[in-house]
Structures are given as structure tokens and as C-alpha cells.
Amino acid sequence: MEALLTLLTENPNTQYTENELGAALEVTHNKAGSLVRQLVAEGKAVSTEAKFPKVGKRKVYSLAK
């Protein structure tokens, strides 16, 4: 979780999908999603929806401001 928080802190204006977080942390997207949802529950990260071409809407996560 520390590595995830560090990643979000170093890139505060970037929004990440669970897949991108998993790739950056070298864990599965399920594990990354679980960790980032814990940060959202603690108020350290925020979750929003973003629209991606040819994919549709996905949840994206970023550092809470």
C-alpha cells in the first residue's frame, strides 16, 4: 500500500485504472484494485469514472486533494 500511495503522491494529477496501477506496482489488477479501494475508504484517494474510446466507462483513481 505504501508503494501505491507513493505512486499517487508523485503523480497527483494523473488518473489510473486498476490495470495501470497493477502494472506499475507489478501486482495483479485485482490486488491493485483492493489496495486503492482501501485508500479511497481512508480518504487518501478518490475514485471517478472516465470514458475510454472503444472500451466505455471505467473507474479511475487519483490522489485526494
C-alpha positions as CSV (number, residue, x, y, z in Angstrom):
1,M,0.0,0.0,0.0
2,E,3.0,2.3,0.7
3,A,4.1,1.9,-2.9
4,L,0.7,2.7,-4.2
5,L,0.4,5.8,-2.1
6,T,3.9,6.9,-3.3
7,L,2.9,6.4,-6.9
8,L,-0.2,8.5,-6.4
9,T,1.7,11.2,-4.5
10,E,4.4,11.5,-7.1
11,N,1.8,11.9,-9.9
12,P,-1.1,13.9,-8.2
13,N,-2.8,15.0,-11.4
14,T,-2.8,11.5,-13.1
15,Q,-5.7,9.2,-13.1
16,Y,-5.1,5.5,-13.1
17,T,-7.2,2.4,-13.9
18,E,-6.8,-0.7,-11.8
19,N,-4.9,-2.3,-14.7
20,E,-2.5,0.6,-14.9
21,L,-1.9,0.5,-11.1
22,G,-1.3,-3.2,-11.2
23,A,1.2,-2.9,-14.0
24,A,3.0,0.0,-12.2
25,L,3.2,-2.0,-8.9
26,E,3.9,-5.4,-10.6
27,V,0.8,-6.9,-8.9
28,T,-2.5,-8.2,-10.4
29,H,-5.2,-5.7,-11.2
30,N,-7.4,-7.3,-8.5
31,K,-4.8,-6.7,-5.8
32,A,-4.2,-3.1,-7.0
33,G,-7.9,-2.5,-7.0
34,S,-8.3,-3.8,-3.5
35,L,-5.5,-1.6,-2.2
36,V,-6.7,1.5,-3.9
37,R,-10.3,1.0,-2.7
38,Q,-8.8,0.9,0.9
39,L,-7.1,4.2,0.2
40,V,-10.4,5.6,-1.1
41,A,-12.2,4.4,2.1
42,E,-9.5,6.2,4.2
43,G,-9.9,9.4,2.2
44,K,-6.4,9.3,0.7
45,A,-7.5,8.7,-2.8
46,V,-10.6,9.4,-4.9
47,S,-12.5,7.4,-7.5
48,T,-14.2,8.8,-10.5
49,E,-15.5,7.4,-13.9
50,A,-13.7,8.2,-17.1
51,K,-14.8,7.4,-20.7
52,F,-12.3,5.5,-22.8
53,P,-12.7,5.1,-26.6
54,K,-13.9,1.7,-27.8
55,V,-13.9,0.5,-24.1
56,G,-16.6,2.5,-22.4
57,K,-16.6,3.9,-18.8
58,R,-14.0,2.7,-16.3
59,K,-13.3,3.7,-12.7
60,V,-10.1,5.7,-12.4
61,Y,-8.3,6.6,-9.2
62,S,-6.2,9.6,-8.2
63,L,-4.7,11.2,-5.1
64,A,-7.3,13.0,-2.9
65,K,-6.8,16.8,-2.9
